[in-house]
Amino acid sequence: MKQCVIENKICCGSNCRCESSCCDHNVATIISFVKIISQKWSLKIINILNEQECGFNELHHHLKECTRKVLVETLNNLIEKNIIEKKVYRKNNVVYSSYCLTNIGFELVRVLYQIKRFSCAYLAD
């Protein structure tokens, strides 16, 4: 597998996709990633949805300190980034919705667990 090399350094571990800015010298893609996961409730929502699909009220119950408005904004941001998806369905003429991780969301969880392992091994106080 060919790896992308910039200035004699491997910049990413996958096939080169430089035309889509994966090898940005100023780490803009990493900053974008950090912005997503650094939103106050994003990681908690991702963690809950990693365990189970949830409706809005169930998520709000898990995140009691999060206002409904902030929860809606955070969910919409995660949907926009294709990390979670909203499923809408009908049951007995009542419309229900639930949220779950996408494949990208599950991949993100794997990356986050790697970061957690690294943090425990090297950054623990």
NUGUKOL-453285 format. One line per 4 residues: their letters; for each residue z, x, y of N, C-alpha, C, CB. Coordinates in Angstrom, 1 decimal. Last residue first. Glycine has a CB too. Example, Ala and Ser with C-alpha at 12.3 -4.5 7.8 and 13.67 -1.06 7.14 Angstrom:
2
SA> 7.1/12.8/-2.2/7.1/13.7/-1.1/7.9/12.9/0.0/5.7/14.1/-0.6 ~ 7.8/13.2/-5.7/7.8/12.3/-4.5/7.8/13.2/-3.3/9.0/11.3/-4.5
END
This chain:
125
DALY> 34.9/-1.6/11.0/35.9/-1.0/11.8/37.0/-0.4/10.9/36.6/-1.9/12.7 ~ 31.6/-1.1/9.7/32.9/-1.7/9.6/34.0/-0.9/10.4/33.3/-1.9/8.1 ~ 29.2/0.0/9.6/29.7/-0.3/10.9/31.0/-1.0/10.9/28.7/-1.2/11.6 ~ 28.4/0.5/6.9/28.3/1.6/7.9/28.9/1.3/9.3/26.9/1.9/8.2
ACSF> 28.8/-1.6/5.2/28.8/-0.3/4.7/29.0/0.8/5.8/27.5/0.0/3.9 ~ 28.5/-3.9/6.8/29.8/-3.7/6.0/29.9/-2.2/5.6/29.8/-4.6/4.8 ~ 25.9/-3.5/7.8/27.1/-3.6/8.7/28.4/-3.3/8.0/27.1/-4.9/9.4 ~ 24.4/-3.7/5.4/24.4/-2.5/6.2/25.6/-2.4/7.1/23.1/-2.4/7.0
RKIQ> 25.0/-6.4/4.7/25.4/-5.3/3.8/25.4/-4.0/4.6/24.4/-5.2/2.6 ~ 23.9/-7.7/7.0/25.3/-7.8/6.7/25.8/-6.7/5.8/25.6/-9.2/6.0 ~ 21.2/-7.0/6.7/21.9/-6.6/7.9/23.4/-6.6/7.6/21.5/-7.4/9.1 ~ 20.7/-8.4/4.3/20.6/-6.9/4.3/21.3/-6.4/5.5/19.1/-6.5/4.3
YLVR> 21.1/-11.0/5.2/22.1/-10.4/4.2/22.0/-8.9/4.1/21.8/-11.1/2.8 ~ 18.9/-11.2/6.9/20.3/-11.2/7.5/21.3/-10.7/6.5/20.6/-12.7/7.9 ~ 16.9/-11.1/5.0/17.0/-10.1/6.0/18.4/-10.0/6.6/15.9/-10.2/7.1 ~ 17.4/-13.6/3.7/17.4/-12.3/3.0/17.6/-11.1/3.9/16.1/-12.2/2.1
VLEF> 17.0/-15.3/5.9/18.3/-15.2/5.3/18.4/-13.9/4.5/18.6/-16.5/4.4 ~ 14.2/-15.0/6.3/15.2/-14.6/7.3/16.6/-14.4/6.8/15.2/-15.6/8.5 ~ 13.3/-16.3/4.0/13.1/-14.9/4.2/14.0/-14.3/5.2/11.6/-14.6/4.5 ~ 14.1/-18.9/4.7/14.8/-18.2/3.5/14.5/-16.7/3.5/14.2/-18.8/2.2
GINT> 12.4/-19.2/6.9/13.9/-19.3/7.1/14.6/-18.6/5.9/14.3/-20.7/7.2 ~ 9.9/-19.2/5.6/10.3/-18.1/6.6/11.8/-18.1/6.8/9.5/-18.4/7.9 ~ 10.2/-21.5/4.2/10.1/-20.2/3.4/10.4/-19.1/4.4/8.7/-20.1/2.8 ~ 12.7/-23.4/6.1/11.3/-23.1/5.6/11.3/-21.9/4.7/10.3/-23.0/6.8
LCYS> 15.6/-25.2/5.6/15.0/-24.0/5.9/13.5/-24.0/5.4/15.7/-22.8/5.2 ~ 15.9/-28.6/6.9/16.0/-27.6/5.8/15.3/-26.3/6.3/15.4/-28.1/4.5 ~ 17.2/-31.8/7.9/16.7/-30.4/8.2/16.9/-29.5/7.0/17.5/-29.9/9.5 ~ 16.2/-35.2/8.0/17.0/-34.1/7.5/16.4/-32.8/7.9/17.3/-34.2/6.0
SYVV> 16.2/-38.7/8.7/15.7/-37.4/8.9/16.7/-36.3/8.4/15.3/-37.1/10.4 ~ 15.2/-42.1/8.1/16.2/-41.0/8.0/15.5/-39.7/8.3/16.8/-40.9/6.5 ~ 14.7/-45.4/8.8/14.2/-44.1/9.0/15.3/-43.0/9.0/13.3/-43.9/10.3 ~ 14.7/-48.1/6.6/15.5/-47.3/7.6/14.9/-45.9/7.6/17.0/-47.3/7.2
NNKR> 13.5/-49.5/4.5/13.1/-49.8/5.9/14.0/-49.1/7.0/13.1/-51.3/6.1 ~ 14.5/-48.1/2.3/14.9/-49.4/2.6/14.7/-49.8/4.0/16.4/-49.7/2.2 ~ 13.8/-45.2/3.8/14.5/-45.7/2.6/15.0/-47.1/3.0/15.7/-44.7/2.2 ~ 11.5/-42.7/4.9/12.0/-44.1/5.0/12.7/-44.4/3.7/10.9/-45.0/5.3
YVKK> 11.8/-39.5/6.6/11.4/-40.3/5.5/12.1/-41.7/5.7/11.9/-39.7/4.1 ~ 11.2/-36.3/7.8/11.5/-37.7/8.2/11.0/-38.5/7.0/10.8/-38.1/9.5 ~ 12.5/-33.1/8.2/11.8/-34.0/7.3/12.2/-35.4/7.7/12.2/-33.7/5.8 ~ 12.0/-30.2/10.0/12.6/-31.6/10.1/11.8/-32.5/9.1/12.7/-32.1/11.5
EIIN> 12.6/-26.8/9.2/11.7/-28.0/9.4/12.5/-29.3/9.3/10.6/-28.0/8.3 ~ 13.2/-23.5/10.5/13.6/-24.7/9.8/12.6/-25.8/10.0/15.0/-25.2/10.3 ~ 11.5/-21.6/11.4/12.6/-21.2/10.6/13.2/-22.4/9.9/13.7/-20.5/11.5 ~ 9.5/-22.0/13.3/9.2/-22.2/11.9/10.2/-21.7/11.0/7.8/-21.6/11.6
KEIL> 10.1/-22.0/16.0/9.9/-20.7/15.4/9.6/-20.8/13.9/11.1/-19.8/15.6 ~ 10.5/-24.8/16.3/9.4/-24.1/17.0/9.0/-22.8/16.4/9.7/-24.0/18.5 ~ 12.9/-25.0/14.8/11.7/-25.7/14.3/10.5/-25.0/14.9/11.7/-27.2/14.6 ~ 14.6/-23.6/16.6/14.4/-23.1/15.2/13.2/-23.7/14.5/15.6/-23.3/14.4
NNLT> 14.4/-25.3/18.8/14.0/-23.9/18.9/13.7/-23.3/17.5/15.1/-23.1/19.6 ~ 15.5/-27.7/17.7/14.1/-27.7/18.2/13.6/-26.2/18.3/14.0/-28.4/19.5 ~ 18.2/-26.8/17.2/17.3/-27.2/16.1/15.8/-27.2/16.5/17.7/-28.6/15.7 ~ 19.0/-26.3/19.9/18.9/-25.2/18.9/18.0/-25.5/17.8/20.3/-24.8/18.5
EVLV> 18.8/-28.9/21.0/18.0/-27.8/21.6/17.9/-26.6/20.6/18.7/-27.3/22.9 ~ 20.6/-30.3/19.4/19.2/-30.7/19.4/18.4/-29.5/19.9/19.0/-31.9/20.3 ~ 23.0/-28.8/20.0/22.5/-28.9/18.7/21.0/-29.3/18.6/23.3/-29.8/17.8 ~ 23.2/-29.5/22.7/23.0/-28.1/22.4/22.5/-28.0/20.9/24.3/-27.2/22.5
KRTC> 23.7/-32.3/22.5/22.6/-31.8/23.3/22.2/-30.3/22.8/22.9/-31.8/24.7 ~ 26.1/-32.4/21.0/24.8/-32.9/20.4/23.6/-32.4/21.1/24.8/-34.5/20.5 ~ 27.9/-29.3/21.1/27.6/-30.6/21.6/26.3/-31.1/21.0/27.4/-30.6/23.2 ~ 30.0/-27.8/18.8/28.7/-27.8/19.3/28.3/-29.2/19.9/27.6/-27.3/18.3
EKLH> 32.3/-28.1/17.4/32.4/-27.7/18.8/31.1/-27.6/19.5/33.0/-26.3/18.8 ~ 31.5/-28.9/14.8/32.2/-29.8/15.6/32.3/-29.4/17.1/33.6/-30.0/15.1 ~ 29.5/-28.5/12.7/29.6/-27.7/14.0/30.3/-28.5/15.0/28.1/-27.3/14.4 ~ 29.6/-30.3/10.7/29.9/-28.9/10.4/30.2/-28.1/11.6/28.8/-28.3/9.5
HHLE> 28.8/-32.6/12.2/30.1/-32.6/11.6/30.5/-31.1/11.2/30.1/-33.4/10.3 ~ 26.1/-31.8/12.7/27.1/-31.9/13.8/28.5/-32.0/13.3/26.8/-33.2/14.6 ~ 25.1/-32.0/10.1/25.1/-30.7/10.8/26.2/-30.7/11.9/23.7/-30.3/11.3 ~ 25.4/-34.8/9.8/26.1/-33.9/8.9/26.2/-32.5/9.5/25.4/-33.8/7.5
NFGC> 23.7/-35.7/11.8/25.1/-36.0/11.8/25.9/-35.1/10.9/25.4/-37.5/11.5 ~ 21.2/-34.7/10.8/21.7/-34.3/12.1/23.2/-34.5/12.1/21.0/-35.1/13.2 ~ 21.3/-33.8/7.3/20.9/-34.6/8.4/21.6/-34.1/9.7/21.3/-36.1/8.1 ~ 20.4/-30.9/5.3/21.4/-31.7/6.0/20.7/-32.6/7.1/22.5/-30.9/6.7
EQEN> 20.2/-29.0/2.4/19.5/-29.7/3.4/20.5/-30.7/4.0/18.3/-30.5/2.7 ~ 22.4/-26.1/1.9/21.9/-27.4/1.6/21.1/-28.0/2.7/23.1/-28.4/1.3 ~ 22.6/-23.3/2.3/23.4/-23.9/1.3/22.8/-25.3/0.9/24.8/-24.1/1.7 ~ 21.0/-22.9/4.5/20.8/-22.0/3.3/21.5/-22.6/2.1/21.3/-20.6/3.6
LINI> 22.1/-24.5/6.4/20.9/-25.0/5.7/20.5/-24.1/4.6/19.8/-25.0/6.7 ~ 24.3/-22.9/7.1/24.5/-24.2/6.5/23.3/-24.7/5.8/24.9/-25.3/7.6 ~ 22.9/-20.7/8.2/23.8/-20.5/7.1/24.1/-21.8/6.4/25.2/-19.9/7.6 ~ 21.5/-21.9/10.3/20.8/-21.2/9.2/21.7/-21.1/8.0/20.2/-19.8/9.7
IKLS> 23.8/-22.6/11.9/22.9/-23.6/11.4/22.1/-23.1/10.2/21.9/-24.1/12.5 ~ 24.8/-20.1/12.5/25.6/-21.1/11.8/24.8/-22.2/11.2/26.7/-21.7/12.7 ~ 22.7/-18.9/13.9/23.1/-18.3/12.6/24.0/-19.3/11.8/23.9/-17.1/12.8 ~ 22.6/-20.7/16.2/21.5/-20.5/15.3/21.9/-20.0/13.9/20.5/-19.5/15.9
WKQS> 24.5/-20.9/18.1/24.7/-21.8/16.9/23.6/-21.5/15.9/24.6/-23.2/17.3 ~ 23.9/-19.0/20.2/25.3/-19.2/19.7/25.3/-19.9/18.3/26.0/-20.0/20.7 ~ 21.3/-16.8/19.6/21.7/-18.0/20.1/23.0/-18.5/19.4/20.6/-19.1/20.0 ~ 20.5/-14.6/18.1/21.7/-14.5/18.9/22.1/-15.7/19.6/21.5/-13.3/19.9
IIKV> 18.2/-15.1/16.7/19.4/-15.2/16.0/20.7/-15.0/16.8/19.4/-14.1/14.9 ~ 16.4/-15.0/18.9/16.4/-16.2/18.1/17.8/-16.2/17.4/15.3/-16.2/17.0 ~ 16.8/-12.4/19.9/17.0/-13.6/20.8/17.1/-14.8/20.0/15.8/-13.7/21.8 ~ 16.0/-10.9/17.8/17.4/-10.9/18.1/17.7/-12.1/19.1/17.8/-9.5/18.9
FSII> 13.2/-11.3/17.8/14.0/-11.7/16.6/15.5/-11.8/17.0/13.8/-10.7/15.5 ~ 12.5/-10.2/20.3/12.3/-11.6/20.1/13.1/-12.1/18.9/10.8/-11.8/19.8 ~ 13.2/-7.5/19.7/14.0/-8.2/20.7/13.8/-9.7/20.6/13.5/-7.8/22.1 ~ 11.3/-7.0/17.8/12.7/-6.9/17.4/13.5/-7.7/18.4/13.2/-5.5/17.2
TAVN> 9.0/-7.1/19.4/9.2/-8.0/18.3/10.6/-8.1/17.8/8.2/-7.7/17.1 ~ 9.4/-5.0/21.2/9.4/-6.4/21.7/9.6/-7.4/20.6/8.1/-6.7/22.4 ~ 9.6/-2.2/21.0/10.3/-3.0/20.1/10.4/-4.5/20.6/11.7/-2.5/20.0 ~ 7.7/-0.7/22.3/8.9/-1.0/23.0/9.7/-2.0/22.3/8.5/-1.5/24.4
HDCC> 5.5/-0.4/20.5/6.4/0.8/20.8/7.7/0.4/21.5/5.6/1.8/21.7 ~ 4.7/-2.6/18.0/5.0/-2.5/19.5/5.9/-1.3/19.7/5.5/-3.8/20.1 ~ 3.7/-3.4/15.6/4.1/-2.0/15.8/4.3/-1.7/17.3/3.0/-1.1/15.2 ~ 2.9/-6.0/15.7/4.1/-5.7/14.8/4.6/-4.2/15.1/3.8/-5.8/13.3
SSEC> 0.8/-7.0/17.2/1.9/-6.4/17.9/3.1/-6.1/17.0/2.4/-7.3/18.9 ~ -1.5/-7.7/15.8/-0.5/-8.8/16.1/0.8/-8.2/16.7/-0.3/-9.6/14.9 ~ -2.7/-5.3/15.4/-3.4/-6.2/16.3/-2.5/-7.4/16.6/-4.7/-6.7/15.7 ~ -1.2/-4.1/13.4/-1.0/-3.7/14.8/-1.7/-4.7/15.8/-1.6/-2.3/15.0
RCNS> -0.5/-4.4/10.8/-1.0/-5.6/11.5/-0.9/-5.3/13.0/-0.2/-6.9/11.1 ~ -0.4/-2.6/7.8/-0.5/-2.6/9.2/-1.1/-3.9/9.8/-1.3/-1.4/9.7 ~ 1.8/-3.7/5.2/0.5/-3.4/5.7/0.4/-3.5/7.2/-0.5/-4.3/5.1 ~ 5.2/-2.6/5.8/4.2/-3.4/5.2/2.8/-3.0/5.7/4.4/-4.9/5.5
GCCI> 7.3/-1.4/7.2/7.2/-1.2/5.8/6.1/-2.0/5.1/8.5/-1.5/5.2 ~ 6.6/0.3/10.3/6.9/-0.9/9.6/6.6/-0.7/8.1/6.1/-2.2/10.1 ~ 6.2/2.8/11.2/6.9/1.9/12.1/7.2/0.5/11.4/5.9/1.6/13.3 ~ 6.6/6.1/10.4/6.3/4.8/9.8/7.0/3.8/10.6/6.7/4.7/8.3
KNEI> 5.2/8.5/12.6/6.4/7.8/12.1/5.9/6.5/11.5/7.5/7.6/13.2 ~ 3.1/9.7/14.0/3.6/10.3/12.8/4.9/9.7/12.2/3.8/11.8/13.0 ~ 2.6/7.7/15.9/3.2/9.0/16.3/3.8/9.7/15.1/4.2/8.8/17.4 ~ 2.7/5.3/13.5/2.5/5.5/14.9/3.2/6.8/15.3/3.0/4.3/15.8
VCQK> 1.4/3.8/10.7/2.0/5.0/11.2/1.6/5.1/12.7/1.5/6.2/10.4 ~ 1.7/1.3/8.3/1.3/1.6/9.6/2.1/2.8/10.1/1.6/0.4/10.5 ~ 0.8/1.9/4.9/1.8/1.6/5.9/1.3/2.0/7.3/3.1/2.3/5.6 ~ -0.9/0.7/2.1/-1.0/1.4/3.4/0.1/1.0/4.3/-2.4/1.3/4.0
M> 0.0/0.8/-1.2/0.0/0.0/0.0/0.0/0.9/1.2/1.2/-1.0/0.0
END
